[in-house]
Amino acid sequence: MAGEGGGPIEVAIKEKLMTQFQPSHLEVINESYMHNVPRGSETHFKVVVISQAFENESLIKRHRLVNAALQAELDGPVHALSIQAKTPSQWAGNSTITKSPPCLGGMAREQREQQKT
């Protein structure tokens, strides 16, 4: 599995997703650095979960399953979660990890507003 290590929130996310979905591929990417948060934060994550458990499930159902598995983190320290949930055959056909959009909140938004005036 990609990205061994990480902070305590990242580790908890990995453990819960491994237990819940027994994925053939799992990536937990801390994207907090892309946002207006203190250095070392664990508030924004992207997860790539490839699991047979998603077979015959709609995309929204897959996202709901991942959200349910991580409910404690989403109720607490995690502010944003981007999810790519695929079956192994879907992953074999397209293993592209989508790029996250730039942060539009916090300081970046304030700077844009100041530039308009």
N, CA, C and O atoms as CSV, one atom per row, in Angstrom:
chain,resi,resn,atom,element,x,y,z
A,1,MET,N,N,0.841,-1.179,0.000
A,1,MET,CA,C,0.000,0.000,0.000
A,1,MET,C,C,0.883,1.239,0.000
A,1,MET,O,O,1.916,1.276,0.669
A,2,ALA,N,N,0.474,2.241,-0.749
A,2,ALA,CA,C,1.286,3.439,-0.916
A,2,ALA,C,C,1.310,4.277,0.351
A,2,ALA,O,O,0.380,4.250,1.157
A,3,GLY,N,N,2.386,5.015,0.505
A,3,GLY,CA,C,2.499,6.020,1.545
A,3,GLY,C,C,2.454,5.493,2.960
A,3,GLY,O,O,1.592,5.900,3.739
A,4,GLU,N,N,3.366,4.591,3.319
A,4,GLU,CA,C,3.419,4.078,4.685
A,4,GLU,C,C,3.761,5.217,5.634
A,4,GLU,O,O,4.426,6.178,5.247
A,5,GLY,N,N,3.309,5.108,6.863
A,5,GLY,CA,C,3.593,6.140,7.847
A,5,GLY,C,C,2.490,7.179,7.880
A,5,GLY,O,O,1.325,6.873,7.625
A,6,GLY,N,N,2.864,8.407,8.194
A,6,GLY,CA,C,1.887,9.476,8.277
A,6,GLY,C,C,1.533,9.785,9.713
A,6,GLY,O,O,1.992,9.122,10.643
A,7,GLY,N,N,0.705,10.807,9.878
A,7,GLY,CA,C,0.274,11.213,11.202
A,7,GLY,C,C,-0.808,10.295,11.741
A,7,GLY,O,O,-1.241,9.368,11.056
A,8,PRO,N,N,-1.247,10.551,12.969
A,8,PRO,CA,C,-2.218,9.663,13.604
A,8,PRO,C,C,-3.567,9.594,12.888
A,8,PRO,O,O,-4.185,8.529,12.871
A,9,ILE,N,N,-4.036,10.676,12.306
A,9,ILE,CA,C,-5.312,10.660,11.587
A,9,ILE,C,C,-5.157,9.835,10.313
A,9,ILE,O,O,-6.016,9.011,9.995
A,10,GLU,N,N,-4.069,10.053,9.588
A,10,GLU,CA,C,-3.805,9.295,8.363
A,10,GLU,C,C,-3.717,7.796,8.662
A,10,GLU,O,O,-4.270,6.978,7.927
A,11,VAL,N,N,-3.030,7.450,9.727
A,11,VAL,CA,C,-2.891,6.043,10.108
A,11,VAL,C,C,-4.254,5.449,10.451
A,11,VAL,O,O,-4.557,4.328,10.045
A,12,ALA,N,N,-5.080,6.187,11.194
A,12,ALA,CA,C,-6.418,5.704,11.553
A,12,ALA,C,C,-7.268,5.493,10.311
A,12,ALA,O,O,-7.998,4.506,10.221
A,13,ILE,N,N,-7.182,6.408,9.353
A,13,ILE,CA,C,-7.940,6.270,8.105
A,13,ILE,C,C,-7.506,5.004,7.370
A,13,ILE,O,O,-8.344,4.224,6.917
A,14,LYS,N,N,-6.196,4.804,7.255
A,14,LYS,CA,C,-5.678,3.604,6.573
A,14,LYS,C,C,-6.177,2.332,7.247
A,14,LYS,O,O,-6.653,1.413,6.581
A,15,GLU,N,N,-6.066,2.288,8.569
A,15,GLU,CA,C,-6.472,1.089,9.299
A,15,GLU,C,C,-7.954,0.791,9.117
A,15,GLU,O,O,-8.333,-0.361,8.906
A,16,LYS,N,N,-8.787,1.810,9.197
A,16,LYS,CA,C,-10.228,1.603,9.053
A,16,LYS,C,C,-10.596,1.148,7.646
A,16,LYS,O,O,-11.428,0.256,7.479
A,17,LEU,N,N,-9.984,1.751,6.640
A,17,LEU,CA,C,-10.295,1.365,5.263
A,17,LEU,C,C,-9.779,-0.040,4.955
A,17,LEU,O,O,-10.432,-0.794,4.233
A,18,MET,N,N,-8.618,-0.394,5.494
A,18,MET,CA,C,-8.094,-1.755,5.302
A,18,MET,C,C,-9.039,-2.782,5.940
A,18,MET,O,O,-9.346,-3.810,5.335
A,19,THR,N,N,-9.485,-2.503,7.136
A,19,THR,CA,C,-10.367,-3.424,7.848
A,19,THR,C,C,-11.718,-3.552,7.154
A,19,THR,O,O,-12.228,-4.657,6.970
A,20,GLN,N,N,-12.288,-2.427,6.775
A,20,GLN,CA,C,-13.640,-2.406,6.200
A,20,GLN,C,C,-13.700,-2.987,4.788
A,20,GLN,O,O,-14.648,-3.700,4.459
A,21,PHE,N,N,-12.694,-2.692,3.942
A,21,PHE,CA,C,-12.805,-3.014,2.512
A,21,PHE,C,C,-11.778,-4.021,1.997
A,21,PHE,O,O,-11.894,-4.463,0.854
A,22,GLN,N,N,-10.778,-4.402,2.796
A,22,GLN,CA,C,-9.708,-5.289,2.341
A,22,GLN,C,C,-9.284,-4.925,0.904
A,22,GLN,O,O,-9.356,-5.759,0.001
A,23,PRO,N,N,-8.849,-3.693,0.709
A,23,PRO,CA,C,-8.555,-3.232,-0.658
A,23,PRO,C,C,-7.338,-3.913,-1.275
A,23,PRO,O,O,-6.393,-4.293,-0.583
A,24,SER,N,N,-7.391,-4.056,-2.595
A,24,SER,CA,C,-6.228,-4.539,-3.334
A,24,SER,C,C,-5.245,-3.388,-3.555
A,24,SER,O,O,-4.068,-3.615,-3.834
A,25,HIS,N,N,-5.728,-2.164,-3.430
A,25,HIS,CA,C,-4.895,-0.967,-3.542
A,25,HIS,C,C,-5.510,0.099,-2.651
A,25,HIS,O,O,-6.724,0.300,-2.665
A,26,LEU,N,N,-4.686,0.775,-1.885
A,26,LEU,CA,C,-5.156,1.847,-1.014
A,26,LEU,C,C,-4.116,2.945,-0.965
A,26,LEU,O,O,-2.934,2.695,-0.728
A,27,GLU,N,N,-4.571,4.156,-1.191
A,27,GLU,CA,C,-3.722,5.337,-0.999
A,27,GLU,C,C,-4.500,6.318,-0.139
A,27,GLU,O,O,-5.667,6.604,-0.406
A,28,VAL,N,N,-3.855,6.824,0.877
A,28,VAL,CA,C,-4.412,7.880,1.710
A,28,VAL,C,C,-3.447,9.047,1.588
A,28,VAL,O,O,-2.304,8.976,2.038
A,29,ILE,N,N,-3.922,10.115,0.977
A,29,ILE,CA,C,-3.069,11.251,0.649
A,29,ILE,C,C,-3.500,12.460,1.473
A,29,ILE,O,O,-4.629,12.936,1.356
A,30,ASN,N,N,-2.597,12.942,2.296
A,30,ASN,CA,C,-2.872,14.127,3.099
A,30,ASN,C,C,-2.657,15.351,2.211
A,30,ASN,O,O,-1.529,15.673,1.837
A,31,GLU,N,N,-3.757,16.025,1.882
A,31,GLU,CA,C,-3.691,17.211,1.027
A,31,GLU,C,C,-3.843,18.503,1.829
A,31,GLU,O,O,-4.111,19.562,1.262
A,32,SER,N,N,-3.675,18.414,3.116
A,32,SER,CA,C,-3.844,19.593,3.980
A,32,SER,C,C,-2.904,20.725,3.592
A,32,SER,O,O,-3.261,21.897,3.702
A,33,TYR,N,N,-1.699,20.376,3.137
A,33,TYR,CA,C,-0.714,21.397,2.765
A,33,TYR,C,C,-1.229,22.312,1.646
A,33,TYR,O,O,-0.717,23.417,1.467
A,34,MET,N,N,-2.237,21.860,0.896
A,34,MET,CA,C,-2.794,22.643,-0.213
A,34,MET,C,C,-3.819,23.671,0.270
A,34,MET,O,O,-4.383,24.409,-0.538
A,35,HIS,N,N,-4.059,23.721,1.568
A,35,HIS,CA,C,-5.113,24.554,2.123
A,35,HIS,C,C,-4.561,25.494,3.182
A,35,HIS,O,O,-3.418,25.361,3.618
A,36,ASN,N,N,-5.376,26.428,3.581
A,36,ASN,CA,C,-4.993,27.438,4.555
A,36,ASN,C,C,-5.149,26.880,5.968
A,36,ASN,O,O,-6.050,27.263,6.714
A,37,VAL,N,N,-4.248,25.965,6.311
A,37,VAL,CA,C,-4.248,25.337,7.635
A,37,VAL,C,C,-2.815,25.344,8.161
A,37,VAL,O,O,-1.873,25.494,7.383
A,38,PRO,N,N,-2.643,25.186,9.457
A,38,PRO,CA,C,-1.280,25.166,10.005
A,38,PRO,C,C,-0.455,24.004,9.451
A,38,PRO,O,O,-0.986,22.946,9.111
A,39,ARG,N,N,0.831,24.226,9.373
A,39,ARG,CA,C,1.768,23.189,8.912
A,39,ARG,C,C,1.594,21.921,9.753
A,39,ARG,O,O,1.452,21.998,10.973
A,40,GLY,N,N,1.605,20.764,9.103
A,40,GLY,CA,C,1.464,19.489,9.792
A,40,GLY,C,C,0.024,19.081,10.058
A,40,GLY,O,O,-0.219,18.067,10.713
A,41,SER,N,N,-0.935,19.855,9.560
A,41,SER,CA,C,-2.344,19.541,9.793
A,41,SER,C,C,-2.756,18.253,9.098
A,41,SER,O,O,-2.139,17.830,8.120
A,42,GLU,N,N,-3.798,17.644,9.616
A,42,GLU,CA,C,-4.412,16.462,9.016
A,42,GLU,C,C,-5.908,16.733,8.902
A,42,GLU,O,O,-6.718,16.158,9.630
A,43,THR,N,N,-6.252,17.613,7.983
A,43,THR,CA,C,-7.639,18.067,7.846
A,43,THR,C,C,-8.249,17.770,6.482
A,43,THR,O,O,-9.472,17.692,6.363
A,44,HIS,N,N,-7.439,17.606,5.472
A,44,HIS,CA,C,-7.912,17.403,4.099
A,44,HIS,C,C,-7.232,16.164,3.526
A,44,HIS,O,O,-6.005,16.095,3.462
A,45,PHE,N,N,-8.031,15.192,3.112
A,45,PHE,CA,C,-7.479,13.944,2.594
A,45,PHE,C,C,-8.135,13.532,1.289
A,45,PHE,O,O,-9.282,13.875,1.002
A,46,LYS,N,N,-7.373,12.791,0.516
A,46,LYS,CA,C,-7.888,12.072,-0.651
A,46,LYS,C,C,-7.621,10.604,-0.374
A,46,LYS,O,O,-6.528,10.236,0.057
A,47,VAL,N,N,-8.628,9.757,-0.623
A,47,VAL,CA,C,-8.432,8.321,-0.493
A,47,VAL,C,C,-8.740,7.665,-1.838
A,47,VAL,O,O,-9.706,8.008,-2.520
A,48,VAL,N,N,-7.896,6.726,-2.183
A,48,VAL,CA,C,-8.088,5.897,-3.380
A,48,VAL,C,C,-8.228,4.476,-2.849
A,48,VAL,O,O,-7.271,3.891,-2.341
A,49,VAL,N,N,-9.434,3.931,-2.975
A,49,VAL,CA,C,-9.744,2.620,-2.417
A,49,VAL,C,C,-10.198,1.708,-3.548
A,49,VAL,O,O,-11.216,1.959,-4.193
A,50,ILE,N,N,-9.438,0.658,-3.779
A,50,ILE,CA,C,-9.772,-0.308,-4.825
A,50,ILE,C,C,-10.164,-1.603,-4.117
A,50,ILE,O,O,-9.338,-2.248,-3.470
A,51,SER,N,N,-11.441,-1.973,-4.251
A,51,SER,CA,C,-11.921,-3.117,-3.492
A,51,SER,C,C,-13.028,-3.860,-4.232
A,51,SER,O,O,-13.864,-3.263,-4.910
A,52,GLN,N,N,-13.006,-5.163,-4.082
A,52,GLN,CA,C,-14.076,-6.001,-4.620
A,52,GLN,C,C,-15.403,-5.687,-3.923
A,52,GLN,O,O,-16.468,-5.967,-4.472
A,53,ALA,N,N,-15.347,-5.117,-2.734
A,53,ALA,CA,C,-16.556,-4.758,-1.988
A,53,ALA,C,C,-17.418,-3.746,-2.735
A,53,ALA,O,O,-18.603,-3.603,-2.431
A,54,PHE,N,N,-16.841,-3.042,-3.707
A,54,PHE,CA,C,-17.587,-2.033,-4.458
A,54,PHE,C,C,-18.293,-2.605,-5.687
A,54,PHE,O,O,-19.027,-1.891,-6.372
A,55,GLU,N,N,-18.076,-3.877,-5.964
A,55,GLU,CA,C,-18.724,-4.522,-7.111
A,55,GLU,C,C,-20.240,-4.387,-6.982
A,55,GLU,O,O,-20.801,-4.638,-5.915
A,56,ASN,N,N,-20.886,-3.998,-8.050
A,56,ASN,CA,C,-22.352,-3.834,-8.123
A,56,ASN,C,C,-22.898,-2.718,-7.238
A,56,ASN,O,O,-24.103,-2.662,-6.993
A,57,GLU,N,N,-22.032,-1.833,-6.757
A,57,GLU,CA,C,-22.484,-0.683,-5.962
A,57,GLU,C,C,-22.350,0.589,-6.801
A,57,GLU,O,O,-21.377,0.752,-7.537
A,58,SER,N,N,-23.315,1.474,-6.687
A,58,SER,CA,C,-23.255,2.749,-7.403
A,58,SER,C,C,-22.141,3.610,-6.806
A,58,SER,O,O,-21.663,3.348,-5.703
A,59,LEU,N,N,-21.744,4.620,-7.539
A,59,LEU,CA,C,-20.690,5.520,-7.058
A,59,LEU,C,C,-21.114,6.196,-5.753
A,59,LEU,O,O,-20.317,6.302,-4.822
A,60,ILE,N,N,-22.352,6.648,-5.686
A,60,ILE,CA,C,-22.820,7.316,-4.461
A,60,ILE,C,C,-22.830,6.343,-3.282
A,60,ILE,O,O,-22.496,6.727,-2.161
A,61,LYS,N,N,-23.207,5.097,-3.523
A,61,LYS,CA,C,-23.194,4.085,-2.461
A,61,LYS,C,C,-21.761,3.820,-1.985
A,61,LYS,O,O,-21.525,3.672,-0.786
A,62,ARG,N,N,-20.810,3.761,-2.911
A,62,ARG,CA,C,-19.405,3.567,-2.544
A,62,ARG,C,C,-18.923,4.697,-1.648
A,62,ARG,O,O,-18.265,4.461,-0.635
A,63,HIS,N,N,-19.257,5.928,-2.028
A,63,HIS,CA,C,-18.859,7.088,-1.233
A,63,HIS,C,C,-19.506,7.045,0.149
A,63,HIS,O,O,-18.869,7.370,1.150
A,64,ARG,N,N,-20.769,6.644,0.195
A,64,ARG,CA,C,-21.447,6.542,1.485
A,64,ARG,C,C,-20.799,5.485,2.369
A,64,ARG,O,O,-20.680,5.675,3.579
A,65,LEU,N,N,-20.383,4.378,1.775
A,65,LEU,CA,C,-19.710,3.328,2.535
A,65,LEU,C,C,-18.388,3.824,3.123
A,65,LEU,O,O,-18.080,3.558,4.284
A,66,VAL,N,N,-17.615,4.543,2.316
A,66,VAL,CA,C,-16.344,5.096,2.797
A,66,VAL,C,C,-16.600,6.144,3.876
A,66,VAL,O,O,-15.932,6.151,4.909
A,67,ASN,N,N,-17.561,7.022,3.637
A,67,ASN,CA,C,-17.898,8.036,4.641
A,67,ASN,C,C,-18.331,7.391,5.950
A,67,ASN,O,O,-17.950,7.856,7.024
A,68,ALA,N,N,-19.120,6.331,5.875
A,68,ALA,CA,C,-19.576,5.639,7.092
A,68,ALA,C,C,-18.393,5.027,7.842
A,68,ALA,O,O,-18.341,5.079,9.071
A,69,ALA,N,N,-17.450,4.452,7.107
A,69,ALA,CA,C,-16.272,3.847,7.742
A,69,ALA,C,C,-15.423,4.892,8.451
A,69,ALA,O,O,-14.745,4.584,9.431
A,70,LEU,N,N,-15.459,6.123,7.962
A,70,LEU,CA,C,-14.619,7.196,8.513
A,70,LEU,C,C,-15.433,8.251,9.258
A,70,LEU,O,O,-14.990,9.390,9.407
A,71,GLN,N,N,-16.618,7.875,9.724
A,71,GLN,CA,C,-17.515,8.842,10.363
A,71,GLN,C,C,-16.864,9.578,11.533
A,71,GLN,O,O,-17.038,10.789,11.671
A,72,ALA,N,N,-16.125,8.873,12.367
A,72,ALA,CA,C,-15.493,9.533,13.527
A,72,ALA,C,C,-14.508,10.613,13.080
A,72,ALA,O,O,-14.456,11.692,13.670
A,73,GLU,N,N,-13.738,10.326,12.049
A,73,GLU,CA,C,-12.772,11.312,11.539
A,73,GLU,C,C,-13.499,12.499,10.905
A,73,GLU,O,O,-13.082,13.646,11.068
A,74,LEU,N,N,-14.582,12.220,10.186
A,74,LEU,CA,C,-15.336,13.291,9.535
A,74,LEU,C,C,-16.093,14.143,10.552
A,74,LEU,O,O,-16.342,15.324,10.311
A,75,ASP,N,N,-16.457,13.551,11.678
A,75,ASP,CA,C,-17.113,14.310,12.749
A,75,ASP,C,C,-16.106,15.113,13.563
A,75,ASP,O,O,-16.487,15.994,14.333
A,76,GLY,N,N,-14.833,14.813,13.396
A,76,GLY,CA,C,-13.800,15.464,14.200
A,76,GLY,C,C,-12.827,16.247,13.365
A,76,GLY,O,O,-13.166,17.295,12.816
A,77,PRO,N,N,-11.609,15.740,13.267
A,77,PRO,CA,C,-10.528,16.536,12.695
A,77,PRO,C,C,-10.537,16.681,11.175
A,77,PRO,O,O,-9.945,17.625,10.654
A,78,VAL,N,N,-11.188,15.778,10.453
A,78,VAL,CA,C,-11.132,15.827,8.985
A,78,VAL,C,C,-12.206,16.766,8.452
A,78,VAL,O,O,-13.400,16.564,8.677
A,79,HIS,N,N,-11.763,17.784,7.749
A,79,HIS,CA,C,-12.651,18.799,7.188
A,79,HIS,C,C,-13.134,18.419,5.791
A,79,HIS,O,O,-14.272,18.711,5.424
A,80,ALA,N,N,-12.266,17.763,5.008
A,80,ALA,CA,C,-12.614,17.442,3.626
A,80,ALA,C,C,-12.036,16.082,3.253
A,80,ALA,O,O,-10.920,15.731,3.636
A,81,LEU,N,N,-12.832,15.325,2.490
A,81,LEU,CA,C,-12.419,14.000,2.053
A,81,LEU,C,C,-12.812,13.816,0.595
A,81,LEU,O,O,-13.990,13.861,0.240
A,82,SER,N,N,-11.813,13.609,-0.233
A,82,SER,CA,C,-12.030,13.283,-1.642
A,82,SER,C,C,-11.895,11.774,-1.782
A,82,SER,O,O,-10.954,11.180,-1.256
A,83,ILE,N,N,-12.838,11.150,-2.493
A,83,ILE,CA,C,-12.876,9.688,-2.569
A,83,ILE,C,C,-12.844,9.220,-4.017
A,83,ILE,O,O,-13.611,9.692,-4.855
A,84,GLN,N,N,-11.940,8.282,-4.295
A,84,GLN,CA,C,-11.954,7.506,-5.526
A,84,GLN,C,C,-12.137,6.061,-5.093
A,84,GLN,O,O,-11.229,5.460,-4.518
A,85,ALA,N,N,-13.298,5.509,-5.368
A,85,ALA,CA,C,-13.625,4.148,-4.960
A,85,ALA,C,C,-13.961,3.336,-6.210
A,85,ALA,O,O,-14.965,3.586,-6.877
A,86,LYS,N,N,-13.106,2.361,-6.515
A,86,LYS,CA,C,-13.262,1.564,-7.729
A,86,LYS,C,C,-13.143,0.080,-7.422
A,86,LYS,O,O,-12.602,-0.327,-6.395
A,87,THR,N,N,-13.665,-0.710,-8.345
A,87,THR,CA,C,-13.451,-2.152,-8.288
A,87,THR,C,C,-12.089,-2.448,-8.904
A,87,THR,O,O,-11.548,-1.608,-9.624
A,88,PRO,N,N,-11.525,-3.616,-8.639
A,88,PRO,CA,C,-10.238,-3.958,-9.252
A,88,PRO,C,C,-10.271,-3.907,-10.784
A,88,PRO,O,O,-9.296,-3.484,-11.405
A,89,SER,N,N,-11.371,-4.330,-11.395
A,89,SER,CA,C,-11.435,-4.291,-12.866
A,89,SER,C,C,-11.500,-2.857,-13.373
A,89,SER,O,O,-10.917,-2.556,-14.414
A,90,GLN,N,N,-12.184,-1.971,-12.676
A,90,GLN,CA,C,-12.207,-0.559,-13.069
A,90,GLN,C,C,-10.817,0.059,-12.935
A,90,GLN,O,O,-10.391,0.830,-13.795
A,91,TRP,N,N,-10.114,-0.279,-11.859
A,91,TRP,CA,C,-8.770,0.228,-11.624
A,91,TRP,C,C,-7.812,-0.273,-12.699
A,91,TRP,O,O,-6.945,0.470,-13.159
A,92,ALA,N,N,-7.969,-1.540,-13.100
A,92,ALA,CA,C,-7.118,-2.104,-14.151
A,92,ALA,C,C,-7.317,-1.355,-15.458
A,92,ALA,O,O,-6.376,-1.192,-16.235
A,93,GLY,N,N,-8.535,-0.900,-15.702
A,93,GLY,CA,C,-8.828,-0.158,-16.931
A,93,GLY,C,C,-8.417,1.300,-16.884
A,93,GLY,O,O,-8.164,1.906,-17.925
A,94,ASN,N,N,-8.345,1.874,-15.685
A,94,ASN,CA,C,-7.975,3.285,-15.544
A,94,ASN,C,C,-7.476,3.522,-14.118
A,94,ASN,O,O,-8.269,3.668,-13.188
A,95,SER,N,N,-6.176,3.558,-13.963
A,95,SER,CA,C,-5.586,3.757,-12.631
A,95,SER,C,C,-5.147,5.200,-12.399
A,95,SER,O,O,-4.243,5.465,-11.606
A,96,THR,N,N,-5.793,6.123,-13.097
A,96,THR,CA,C,-5.484,7.535,-12.934
A,96,THR,C,C,-6.072,8.054,-11.629
A,96,THR,O,O,-7.238,7.813,-11.318
A,97,ILE,N,N,-5.257,8.759,-10.883
A,97,ILE,CA,C,-5.732,9.422,-9.673
A,97,ILE,C,C,-6.010,10.866,-10.052
A,97,ILE,O,O,-5.118,11.586,-10.503
A,98,THR,N,N,-7.258,11.283,-9.863
A,98,THR,CA,C,-7.637,12.627,-10.275
A,98,THR,C,C,-6.925,13.672,-9.413
A,98,THR,O,O,-6.719,13.478,-8.215
A,99,LYS,N,N,-6.562,14.760,-10.042
A,99,LYS,CA,C,-5.892,15.856,-9.355
A,99,LYS,C,C,-6.939,16.689,-8.624
A,99,LYS,O,O,-8.004,16.983,-9.168
A,100,SER,N,N,-6.631,17.059,-7.406
A,100,SER,CA,C,-7.548,17.882,-6.627
A,100,SER,C,C,-7.485,19.324,-7.102
A,100,SER,O,O,-6.419,19.810,-7.480
A,101,PRO,N,N,-8.631,20.014,-7.083
A,101,PRO,CA,C,-8.626,21.424,-7.492
A,101,PRO,C,C,-7.919,22.269,-6.446
A,101,PRO,O,O,-7.780,21.853,-5.296
A,102,PRO,N,N,-7.471,23.461,-6.843
A,102,PRO,CA,C,-6.832,24.341,-5.862
A,102,PRO,C,C,-7.844,24.785,-4.809
A,102,PRO,O,O,-9.043,24.870,-5.078
A,103,CYS,N,N,-7.352,25.060,-3.635
A,103,CYS,CA,C,-8.195,25.524,-2.535
A,103,CYS,C,C,-8.774,26.893,-2.876
A,103,CYS,O,O,-8.055,27.787,-3.323
A,104,LEU,N,N,-10.072,27.049,-2.661
A,104,LEU,CA,C,-10.718,28.332,-2.930
A,104,LEU,C,C,-11.146,29.037,-1.646
A,104,LEU,O,O,-11.812,30.071,-1.698
A,105,GLY,N,N,-10.777,28.497,-0.522
A,105,GLY,CA,C,-11.188,29.077,0.749
A,105,GLY,C,C,-10.064,29.794,1.444
A,105,GLY,O,O,-8.945,29.867,0.937
A,106,GLY,N,N,-10.366,30.318,2.599
A,106,GLY,CA,C,-9.352,30.929,3.455
A,106,GLY,C,C,-8.615,32.075,2.801
A,106,GLY,O,O,-9.220,32.952,2.185
A,107,MET,N,N,-7.293,32.058,2.943
A,107,MET,CA,C,-6.433,33.136,2.457
A,107,MET,C,C,-6.553,33.332,0.951
A,107,MET,O,O,-6.553,34.469,0.481
A,108,ALA,N,N,-6.654,32.263,0.194
A,108,ALA,CA,C,-6.732,32.392,-1.267
A,108,ALA,C,C,-7.960,33.196,-1.659
A,108,ALA,O,O,-7.879,34.052,-2.539
A,109,ARG,N,N,-9.098,32.936,-1.021
A,109,ARG,CA,C,-10.321,33.669,-1.323
A,109,ARG,C,C,-10.158,35.129,-0.935
A,109,ARG,O,O,-10.541,36.021,-1.692
A,110,GLU,N,N,-9.589,35.378,0.245
A,110,GLU,CA,C,-9.387,36.746,0.700
A,110,GLU,C,C,-8.486,37.513,-0.261
A,110,GLU,O,O,-8.747,38.681,-0.550
A,111,GLN,N,N,-7.438,36.878,-0.757
A,111,GLN,CA,C,-6.522,37.533,-1.690
A,111,GLN,C,C,-7.237,37.853,-3.000
A,111,GLN,O,O,-7.003,38.918,-3.571
A,112,ARG,N,N,-8.097,36.970,-3.492
A,112,ARG,CA,C,-8.841,37.239,-4.728
A,112,ARG,C,C,-9.784,38.416,-4.545
A,112,ARG,O,O,-9.917,39.261,-5.429
A,113,GLU,N,N,-10.443,38.464,-3.380
A,113,GLU,CA,C,-11.366,39.560,-3.101
A,113,GLU,C,C,-10.614,40.893,-3.061
A,113,GLU,O,O,-11.109,41.901,-3.565
A,114,GLN,N,N,-9.421,40.898,-2.461
A,114,GLN,CA,C,-8.622,42.117,-2.383
A,114,GLN,C,C,-8.167,42.557,-3.770
A,114,GLN,O,O,-8.095,43.756,-4.038
A,115,GLN,N,N,-7.861,41.616,-4.653
A,115,GLN,CA,C,-7.420,41.937,-6.002
A,115,GLN,C,C,-8.551,42.554,-6.823
A,115,GLN,O,O,-8.293,43.335,-7.739
A,116,LYS,N,N,-9.785,42.216,-6.510
A,116,LYS,CA,C,-10.940,42.752,-7.240
A,116,LYS,C,C,-11.186,44.210,-6.922
A,116,LYS,O,O,-11.732,44.947,-7.742
A,117,THR,N,N,-10.776,44.636,-5.709
A,117,THR,CA,C,-11.056,46.005,-5.298
A,117,THR,C,C,-9.968,46.956,-5.675
A,117,THR,O,O,-10.066,48.150,-5.392
